[in-house]
């Protein structure tokens, strides 16, 4: 049976809080000068540290310029055991992984002496940086290795303090920097590729939208032109007498409805013909005999008789209106009504 547990996301590696970097006692600096630090001195070191004033970096070895930084010291405090400990933050995950893997088991703290010209708190010791060491031993011996609780990279950690003075970074620093540079280059390339893909997708979407709008506009114009053609056709058939005025609007609406219908295939003699229903209806109307003539009656016709459907001095609209009224009054069809009214106009 498949597992129903959701996939877990592994957070990036990080360093734990409370890393010990220094202890009270007698220590020799890199010049061989002995210094004695009491627990009160450690309290002063912790109290004087202010990241807003000057933030101490986490380094590999003791670089002269405190660079490169693989993390920063957020806070400094003295533990109940009498050790000076730091709270790291903004730590590079790759650097944290290397520390967790035991590549840097020792730490060494670098301080500004009270009389140093660059000391941000003159008269007091101030943390300059915390160096992580590989094969190089720290200046203060006896510090505990960093310990990560099993399965938890941010678990409880015990540290011992060290103090050192500036030294050149070892080969491990270059290896880590190369790894970080490669990771940054890969991230930059991925970001550039994603940005390019998003830009191209946006351009394609805009082009598709524009094409759809143009197609809709063309279709709307074509529909309007087609209907105008049907209106013109119907008016011509009314004038020719093949279509009654009352049927003009219905003829236009029917032709418009049939315009989008599929072609109809039928046999015509020995040939097969395909024609649209709308065209077939137009052909049918134009081939029909005139149902009525709205021409003016004029003297001189054979026998001096009025031609059927003729109405002297009357417009088509007047003839149609009179025929409609006659049809309703006498309950006859339109052709009979038209014959009757044209006869009354010419009598």
C-alpha positions as CSV (number, residue, x, y, z in Angstrom):
1,X,0.0,0.0,0.0
2,X,1.6,3.4,-1.0
3,X,2.6,5.7,1.8
4,X,0.2,8.6,2.5
5,X,2.8,10.7,4.3
6,X,3.4,14.0,2.4
7,X,6.9,14.7,1.0
8,X,9.0,16.5,3.5
9,X,11.1,19.6,2.5
10,X,14.6,19.7,3.8
11,X,15.5,23.2,5.0
12,X,18.8,24.7,4.1
13,X,21.7,24.0,6.5
14,X,22.2,26.6,9.2
15,X,24.5,27.1,12.2
16,X,22.9,26.8,15.7
17,X,22.7,29.6,18.3
18,X,25.1,29.7,21.3
19,X,28.4,28.9,19.6
20,X,31.2,29.3,22.1
21,X,34.2,31.4,20.8
22,X,36.2,32.4,23.9
23,X,36.9,31.7,27.6
24,X,38.2,33.6,30.5
25,X,41.8,33.0,31.4
26,X,45.3,33.7,30.2
27,X,45.8,33.7,26.4
28,X,48.7,34.5,24.0
29,X,48.0,36.5,20.9
30,X,49.7,35.8,17.5
31,X,52.6,38.1,18.6
32,X,53.2,36.0,21.7
33,X,51.8,38.7,24.1
34,X,49.9,37.3,27.0
35,X,46.5,38.7,28.0
36,X,44.4,37.8,31.0
37,X,40.7,37.9,30.7
38,X,38.3,37.6,33.6
39,X,34.6,36.7,33.5
40,X,33.9,40.4,34.1
41,X,35.9,41.1,30.9
42,X,33.8,38.7,29.0
43,X,30.7,40.4,30.3
44,X,32.1,43.7,29.0
45,X,32.8,42.1,25.6
46,X,29.2,40.9,25.3
47,X,27.8,44.2,26.5
48,X,29.9,46.3,24.1
49,X,29.0,44.3,21.0
50,X,26.5,46.1,18.8
51,X,25.9,44.8,15.2
52,X,24.4,48.2,14.2
53,X,27.7,49.8,15.2
54,X,30.0,47.2,13.5
55,X,28.9,43.7,12.6
56,X,31.4,40.9,13.0
57,X,31.6,38.4,10.1
58,X,32.2,34.7,10.2
59,X,35.4,33.9,8.2
60,X,37.6,31.0,7.3
61,X,41.0,31.7,8.9
62,X,41.9,35.2,9.9
63,X,41.8,37.5,6.8
64,X,43.3,40.9,7.2
65,X,40.2,42.7,5.8
66,X,37.6,40.4,7.4
67,X,36.6,39.1,4.0
68,X,35.1,37.0,2.6
69,X,32.2,36.7,5.1
70,X,30.2,33.5,5.2
71,X,27.8,34.7,7.8
72,X,27.5,37.4,10.6
73,X,27.3,37.6,14.3
74,X,23.9,38.7,15.5
75,X,24.6,38.8,19.2
76,X,27.2,38.0,21.8
77,X,26.6,36.7,25.3
78,X,28.3,35.0,28.2
79,X,27.0,31.6,29.1
80,X,26.4,30.2,32.5
81,X,29.5,28.1,32.1
82,X,31.6,31.2,31.7
83,X,32.2,31.1,28.0
84,X,31.6,33.8,25.4
85,X,29.1,32.6,22.8
86,X,27.6,34.0,19.6
87,X,24.3,33.9,17.8
88,X,25.0,33.6,14.1
89,X,22.7,34.7,11.2
90,X,22.6,35.2,7.4
91,X,24.9,32.1,7.2
92,X,25.7,30.7,3.7
93,X,24.0,27.3,3.6
94,X,27.1,25.7,1.8
95,X,29.4,27.0,4.6
96,X,27.0,25.7,7.2
97,X,27.0,22.3,5.5
98,X,30.8,22.2,5.6
99,X,30.9,23.1,9.3
100,X,28.3,20.4,10.0
101,X,30.4,17.9,8.0
102,X,33.3,18.6,10.3
103,X,35.4,20.5,7.8
104,X,35.9,23.4,10.4
105,X,35.9,21.9,13.9
106,X,37.6,24.8,15.7
107,X,36.8,28.5,16.1
108,X,39.1,31.4,16.9
109,X,37.9,34.9,17.8
110,X,39.6,38.1,16.8
111,X,39.1,41.2,18.9
112,X,39.9,44.9,18.6
113,X,42.1,45.8,21.6
114,X,40.8,48.8,23.7
115,X,43.5,51.0,22.3
116,X,43.2,50.0,18.6
117,X,42.5,53.0,16.3
118,X,39.6,51.2,14.5
119,X,37.9,50.0,17.6
120,X,34.3,51.1,17.4
121,X,34.2,51.2,21.3
122,X,37.5,52.8,22.4
123,X,38.6,51.6,25.8
124,X,36.8,48.2,25.5
125,X,37.5,44.9,23.8
126,X,35.3,44.5,20.7
127,X,34.7,41.4,18.6
128,X,36.3,41.8,15.1
129,X,35.4,38.4,13.5
130,X,35.0,34.7,14.3
131,X,37.4,32.5,12.3
132,X,36.6,28.9,11.6
133,X,39.7,26.7,11.4
134,X,40.5,23.4,9.7
135,X,43.9,21.9,10.3
136,X,45.1,25.1,11.9
137,X,44.9,25.0,15.7
138,X,43.1,27.8,17.5
139,X,45.0,30.2,19.7
140,X,42.9,29.1,22.7
141,X,42.9,25.4,23.2
142,X,40.4,23.2,24.9
143,X,37.2,24.4,23.1
144,X,34.5,21.9,22.4
145,X,33.7,20.9,18.9
146,X,30.4,22.1,17.4
147,X,27.8,19.4,17.9
148,X,24.7,19.1,15.8
149,X,21.8,17.1,17.3
150,X,21.2,14.0,15.1
151,X,18.9,14.8,12.2
152,X,18.6,18.5,13.2
153,X,21.2,20.9,11.9
154,X,20.0,23.7,14.2
155,X,20.0,21.7,17.4
156,X,21.8,22.4,20.7
157,X,25.5,23.1,20.3
158,X,28.4,23.4,22.8
159,X,31.3,25.7,22.0
160,X,34.6,26.6,23.5
161,X,36.2,30.0,23.0
162,X,39.3,30.9,21.1
163,X,41.1,34.1,20.4
164,X,43.5,34.7,17.5
165,X,44.9,37.6,15.6
166,X,44.8,38.2,11.8
167,X,46.2,35.4,9.6
168,X,45.9,34.6,5.9
169,X,43.0,32.3,5.0
170,X,44.0,28.7,4.3
171,X,43.2,26.6,1.2
172,X,39.8,25.7,2.6
173,X,38.7,29.3,2.3
174,X,39.5,29.3,-1.4
175,X,37.7,26.0,-1.9
176,X,34.6,27.3,-0.2
177,X,34.7,30.6,-2.1
178,X,34.9,28.7,-5.4
179,X,31.9,26.6,-4.4
180,X,29.9,29.8,-3.5
181,X,31.0,31.5,-6.7
182,X,29.8,28.5,-8.8
183,X,26.5,28.4,-6.9
184,X,26.0,32.2,-7.4
185,X,26.8,31.8,-11.1
186,X,24.3,29.0,-11.5
187,X,21.6,31.0,-9.7
188,X,22.3,34.0,-11.9
189,X,22.0,31.9,-15.1
190,X,18.7,30.3,-13.9
191,X,17.3,33.8,-13.0
192,X,18.3,35.1,-16.4
193,X,16.7,32.1,-18.2
194,X,13.5,32.4,-16.2
195,X,13.3,36.2,-16.9
196,X,13.8,35.6,-20.6
197,X,11.1,32.8,-20.7
198,X,8.7,35.1,-18.8
199,X,9.3,37.9,-21.2
200,X,8.8,35.7,-24.3
201,X,5.7,34.2,-22.8
202,X,4.3,37.7,-22.2
203,X,5.1,38.7,-25.8
204,X,3.4,35.6,-27.2
205,X,0.3,36.2,-25.1
206,X,0.1,39.8,-26.2
207,X,0.4,38.8,-29.9
208,X,-2.3,36.2,-29.5
209,X,-4.6,38.7,-27.8
210,X,-4.0,41.2,-30.6
211,X,-4.7,38.6,-33.3
212,X,-7.9,37.6,-31.6
213,X,-9.1,41.2,-31.4
214,X,-8.3,41.7,-35.1
215,X,-10.1,38.5,-36.1
216,X,-13.1,39.5,-34.1
217,X,-13.1,42.9,-35.7
218,X,-12.8,41.4,-39.2
219,X,-15.6,38.9,-38.5
220,X,-17.9,41.7,-37.2
221,X,-17.3,43.8,-40.3
222,X,-17.8,40.8,-42.6
223,X,-21.1,40.1,-40.9
224,X,-22.3,43.7,-41.3
225,X,-21.3,43.8,-44.9
226,X,-23.0,40.5,-45.6
227,X,-26.3,41.7,-44.0
228,X,-26.1,45.0,-46.0
229,X,-25.8,42.9,-49.2
230,X,-29.0,40.9,-48.2
231,X,-30.9,44.1,-47.6
232,X,-29.8,45.5,-51.0
233,X,-30.9,42.2,-52.6
234,X,-34.3,42.2,-50.9
235,X,-34.9,45.8,-51.9
236,X,-34.1,45.0,-55.5
237,X,-36.5,42.1,-55.5
238,X,-39.3,44.2,-54.1
239,X,-38.7,46.8,-56.9
240,X,-38.8,44.0,-59.4
241,X,-42.1,42.7,-58.0
242,X,-40.6,39.3,-57.1
243,X,-40.8,40.0,-53.4
244,X,-43.7,41.7,-51.6
245,X,-42.8,44.7,-49.4
246,X,-44.2,43.1,-46.3
247,X,-41.8,40.1,-46.8
248,X,-38.6,42.1,-47.2
249,X,-37.5,42.1,-43.5
250,X,-38.3,38.4,-43.2
251,X,-36.3,37.6,-46.3
252,X,-33.3,39.5,-45.0
253,X,-33.5,37.8,-41.6
254,X,-33.8,34.3,-43.3
255,X,-30.9,34.9,-45.6
256,X,-28.8,36.1,-42.6
257,X,-29.7,33.0,-40.6
258,X,-28.8,30.7,-43.5
259,X,-25.5,32.4,-44.3
260,X,-23.5,30.3,-41.8
261,X,-25.2,27.0,-42.8
262,X,-23.1,24.2,-44.4
263,X,-23.1,23.8,-48.2
264,X,-25.8,21.5,-49.6
265,X,-24.9,19.0,-52.3
266,X,-27.5,17.9,-54.8
267,X,-27.7,16.5,-58.3
268,X,-28.4,18.9,-61.2
269,X,-28.7,16.9,-64.4
270,X,-25.6,14.8,-64.8
271,X,-23.6,17.1,-62.5
272,X,-23.4,17.4,-58.8
273,X,-23.7,20.9,-57.4
274,X,-22.8,22.4,-54.0
275,X,-24.4,25.6,-52.9
276,X,-25.1,27.4,-49.7
277,X,-28.7,27.6,-48.5
278,X,-28.6,31.4,-48.6
279,X,-27.5,31.4,-52.2
280,X,-30.1,28.8,-53.2
281,X,-32.8,31.0,-51.7
282,X,-31.6,34.1,-53.5
283,X,-31.5,32.1,-56.8
284,X,-35.0,30.9,-56.2
285,X,-36.3,34.4,-55.6
286,X,-34.6,36.0,-58.6
287,X,-35.9,33.2,-60.9
288,X,-39.5,33.6,-59.9
289,X,-42.1,35.5,-61.9
290,X,-43.0,38.9,-60.6
291,X,-45.9,38.6,-58.1
292,X,-47.2,42.2,-58.7
293,X,-46.2,45.3,-60.6
294,X,-46.1,48.6,-58.8
295,X,-45.6,50.5,-62.1
296,X,-47.7,53.6,-62.8
297,X,-50.8,53.2,-64.9
298,X,-50.5,55.2,-68.1
299,X,-53.1,55.8,-70.9
300,X,-52.4,54.1,-74.2
301,X,-52.2,50.5,-73.0
302,X,-53.9,48.0,-75.2
303,X,-57.6,48.6,-75.1
304,X,-57.2,51.4,-72.7
305,X,-57.4,49.0,-69.8
306,X,-55.5,49.3,-66.6
307,X,-52.8,46.6,-66.2
308,X,-53.3,44.3,-63.2
309,X,-51.6,45.7,-60.2
310,X,-51.0,49.2,-61.7
311,X,-51.8,52.3,-59.6
312,X,-51.7,55.7,-61.2
313,X,-49.9,58.3,-59.2
314,X,-49.3,56.1,-56.1
315,X,-46.0,55.1,-54.5
316,X,-45.1,51.6,-53.6
317,X,-45.5,52.3,-49.9
318,X,-49.0,53.8,-50.5
319,X,-50.1,50.8,-52.5
320,X,-48.7,48.4,-49.9
321,X,-50.5,50.3,-47.1
322,X,-53.8,50.2,-48.9
323,X,-53.4,46.5,-49.7
324,X,-52.7,45.7,-46.1
325,X,-55.8,47.5,-44.9
326,X,-58.0,45.9,-47.6
327,X,-56.6,42.4,-46.6
328,X,-57.5,42.9,-43.0
329,X,-60.9,44.3,-43.7
330,X,-62.1,41.7,-46.3
331,X,-60.2,38.7,-44.9
332,X,-58.4,38.0,-48.2
333,X,-54.8,37.2,-49.1
334,X,-52.4,39.9,-50.0
335,X,-52.4,39.3,-53.8
336,X,-56.2,39.6,-53.9
337,X,-56.1,42.7,-51.8
338,X,-53.4,44.2,-54.0
339,X,-55.4,43.6,-57.2
340,X,-58.5,45.2,-55.6
341,X,-56.8,48.3,-54.4
342,X,-54.8,48.9,-57.7
343,X,-58.1,48.5,-59.6
344,X,-59.7,51.1,-57.4
345,X,-56.8,53.5,-58.0
346,X,-57.0,53.2,-61.8
347,X,-60.8,53.1,-62.2
